[in-house]
Amino acid sequence: MNRRNFLFTAAAGCCLTAVFVPPSVLVRMTGSVLPATRTPDPDAWPENRITLAWLGHATVLINFYGVRVLTDPVLFSRIGIDLGLATMGPLRLTACALPASRLPEIDVVVVSHAHFDHLDTASLGALRGNPIVITAPKTADLIPGRGVKGVHEILWNQAVNLRTRRGDLEVRAIEVKHWGARLNHDGYRGYNGYVIRREGRAILFGGDTAHTPAFAAHRRHGPYEAAIMPIGAYDPYIYNHCTPEQAVAMTDAVGARLFVPVHHKTFRLSAEGFNEPIERAEAALASEHDRLAVRDVGDSAVVA
């Protein structure tokens, strides 16, 4: 192992140990990165529709009737310790469908929790548009101050009405089942899902969650055009990550019309195979294939 790879591996091991994930399962320091299956073209999206693209992991770009929303931005080839000029940590399996330089100006960012694969400081610092950031309780200290218009921490069942240059947007925090520690000493940090609403339409972003009956109660905030739900990292971490079948069941519980599966095909976080989560999700939707809005990294869908 050369010196560069040794340093990356050492840093990743420290980072991953800090968040209670066995490095032997997770660390992928070298190797090739697959290109995204498709490259979205957000400049061509209509301003009078709701269009989204899965960029990889839990990162979804949404044009919500003209307001640009980005969920859990993780845009670069590695996650982990941000050194300013580079990040030391695990390597992606699949490249982000759009590099930071090709993203439109972002109006609102929602961050579900502080784990390195969801709150990536390098990605947040690279966004254009001076966005407003909505994040979980006791995580605002991790959000880079540069290039951000404001940061709002919100609790479960709390909503904020945001005024952007392209229109108003409501974001409500909802209960999910996960945990929020970024390191091994900050278990006090919160974790959220979100309901994103504009002009009478709503999308649910499940963030990171295990199976929980809480989603049945979130139905009252609908109806939902789509639910963006995690489907990976369940083997063996079933107490913190739902299976694809459970993700579909929670989507049904909230009454969402379309299912947008994320949190797979991007990082090696667990033992299940690369294609297993999406294949199980497709099987769970075998009688209603038209509800599956995206399948591969880079896929786009018009949801309303």
WORACOR-V502708 format. One record per helix or strand of 2 or more residues. SS is the DSSP state (a for helix, b for strand). FROM is the first residue (numbers start at 1). LEN is the number of residues. If there is no record, write none. Layout:
ss: <SS & SS>
from: <FROM & FROM>
len: <LEN & LEN>
This chain:
ss: <a & a & a & b & b & b & b & b & a & b & a & b & a & b & b & b & b & b & a & b & a & b & a & a & b>
from: <3 & 23 & 42 & 50 & 59 & 67 & 81 & 87 & 100 & 108 & 121 & 131 & 140 & 148 & 159 & 167 & 193 & 201 & 214 & 226 & 244 & 258 & 276 & 289 & 300>
len: <16 & 4 & 3 & 7 & 6 & 5 & 2 & 2 & 3 & 3 & 6 & 5 & 3 & 6 & 6 & 8 & 6 & 5 & 8 & 5 & 11 & 5 & 9 & 3 & 3>
